[in-house]
Amino acid sequence: MMKIQYVLLVIASLSLVQCKEKAKSDKQNSEEIMELATNETKGEEEWEVLFDGTSFDAWKAYLKDGMAEHWKIEEGAMVFYPPSDRPKGESYNIVTKEGYTDFVLSLEWRVNEGANSGIFWGIKEDAAYGQPYETGPEIQVLDNQRHPDAKNGDTHQAGALYDMVAPSEDVTKPAGEWNSCVITVNYSEHKGSVKLNGIDVVTFPLDNQEWDTMVSASKFAGWPGFGKFHTGKIGLQDHGDVVAYRNIKIKKL
């Protein structure tokens, strides 16, 4: 009997140690990402805060007046919880109330296991376009390890300019951990880029023959509005999975 009690005590002690180590690791990861984001956005006076962890004031539902349902504010992050009873054809994509042209966008994202989402720019909010992706190019947000889209080629993996430019390497954190992402869009210089967790992973052309050639070789070939609007809204995608964003800032160039 004493042996059994001793074994149970050892198991309980090991479990407690593992829980403490995981909590310590999660906290350390969060602190590292926060530090990285802070370093990326030095010179706060130049930045416009799009989400400070307390208010959706800068956001709205795509093609609607108010904020989309099922986005909640939790522990300083905006979290999307897809409904189990989604009406047919209904989506809960959100966009900024203001439009932007040349900019640097800094944010952090976190996906649940197997989740998919995306960050758009250049969205034309018009009833002629039923979804943000009809006009706005997308930087992919994904659980590379579990979501099947990651197996559909490198241009569908996290950090990619979706279906057009693959990341140079996979530097994503595991599902459940925060990733720092900085997106630069500069039409005046005809170039854009993506930095993920402090690493430059994607560069791409803008508004030139290289861009047109790239689009023509993608799934967006022939889409009349895709990538056509230099000034447009920033958007976050409802792809039917739980996803979170925080510390969203933008700097006009």
Secondary structure, DSSP 4 states (H G I P E B T S, - for coil): -HHHHHHHHHHHHHHHHHHHHHHHHHHHHHHHHHHHHHHHT--GGGPEEEE-SS--TTEEETTSSSPPTTEEEETTEEEE---TTPPTT----EEEEEEESSEEEEEEEEE-TT-EEEEEEEE---TTSSSGGGTS-EEEEE-TTT-GGGGS-GGGSTTSBTTTB--SS--PPPTTS-EEEEEEEEGGGTEEEEEETTEEEEEEE-SSHHHHHHHHTSTTTT-TTTT--SSEEEEE---SS-EEEEEEEEEE-
